[in-house]
Amino acid sequence: MNPEDVDADDLRPEYDFDFSKAVRGQYYKQYCESSNVVVLDPDVAAAFHNAETVNQALRAMLQFAKQTSSLTAGPVGTQQRTAAE
């Protein structure tokens, strides 16, 4: 890099931005609340072609968990026995 170019302003005038008015992290909280990116391990990602197939699999697991939990839940108001009983 040529030392003479260091001071050269190569930005177009329409890209002029006043950094003194910038607010650091202005949208950070909003981004965190609305963002739900999940990184899959390579072996898991290989089993799915896209986000839709991942969502279908997770919905099926949620439905299965809901169905099986109702099968194992006892009547309302009863306590489960412990191994000591």
C-alpha positions as CSV (number, residue, x, y, z in Angstrom):
1,M,0.0,0.0,0.0
2,N,1.3,3.4,-0.9
3,P,1.7,5.7,2.1
4,E,0.3,8.6,0.1
5,D,-3.0,6.7,-0.4
6,V,-3.6,6.3,3.4
7,D,-5.1,9.8,3.7
8,A,-7.0,9.6,0.4
9,D,-10.8,9.4,0.9
10,D,-12.1,7.0,-1.7
11,L,-15.7,6.9,-0.4
12,R,-18.4,8.4,-2.6
13,P,-20.1,11.5,-1.1
14,E,-23.4,9.6,-0.8
15,Y,-21.7,7.2,1.6
16,D,-20.6,9.9,3.9
17,F,-21.5,8.9,7.5
18,D,-21.1,10.9,10.7
19,F,-19.7,8.3,13.1
20,S,-19.9,10.8,16.0
21,K,-23.7,10.2,15.9
22,A,-23.5,6.4,15.8
23,V,-24.8,4.4,18.7
24,R,-22.8,1.2,19.5
25,G,-25.1,-1.8,19.9
26,Q,-28.3,0.1,19.2
27,Y,-30.1,-2.9,17.8
28,Y,-28.2,-5.6,19.6
29,K,-31.0,-6.6,22.1
30,Q,-33.6,-6.6,19.3
31,Y,-31.4,-8.8,17.2
32,C,-30.8,-11.3,20.0
33,E,-34.5,-11.5,20.7
34,S,-35.5,-12.1,17.1
35,S,-32.6,-14.2,15.9
36,N,-32.6,-17.9,16.5
37,V,-29.8,-19.2,14.4
38,V,-28.6,-22.7,15.4
39,V,-25.4,-24.3,14.1
40,L,-25.7,-28.0,13.5
41,D,-22.8,-30.3,13.8
42,P,-21.6,-31.6,10.4
43,D,-23.0,-35.2,10.9
44,V,-26.4,-33.8,11.9
45,A,-26.4,-31.3,9.0
46,A,-25.7,-34.1,6.5
47,A,-29.0,-35.7,7.4
48,F,-31.0,-32.6,6.5
49,H,-31.3,-30.9,3.1
50,N,-32.6,-27.5,4.4
51,A,-34.3,-25.7,7.2
52,E,-37.7,-27.1,6.3
53,T,-36.6,-30.7,6.9
54,V,-35.0,-29.7,10.2
55,N,-38.3,-28.1,11.3
56,Q,-40.4,-31.1,10.2
57,A,-38.1,-33.4,12.2
58,L,-38.2,-31.2,15.3
59,R,-42.0,-30.8,15.1
60,A,-42.4,-34.6,14.8
61,M,-40.2,-35.1,17.9
62,L,-42.2,-32.5,19.9
63,Q,-45.5,-34.2,18.9
64,F,-44.1,-37.6,19.8
65,A,-42.9,-36.3,23.2
66,K,-46.3,-34.8,23.9
67,Q,-48.1,-38.1,23.0
68,T,-45.8,-40.3,25.1
69,S,-45.8,-38.0,28.1
70,S,-49.6,-38.4,28.3
71,L,-49.2,-42.2,28.3
72,T,-46.7,-42.2,31.3
73,A,-48.4,-39.5,33.4
74,G,-50.4,-40.9,36.3
75,P,-53.8,-39.7,37.4
76,V,-54.0,-36.1,38.6
77,G,-53.3,-35.7,42.3
78,T,-51.4,-39.0,42.8
79,Q,-47.7,-39.2,43.7
80,Q,-45.2,-41.4,42.0
81,R,-43.7,-44.2,44.2
82,T,-40.1,-44.0,45.0
83,A,-37.6,-46.9,44.9
84,A,-37.6,-47.0,48.8
85,E,-41.3,-47.8,49.0
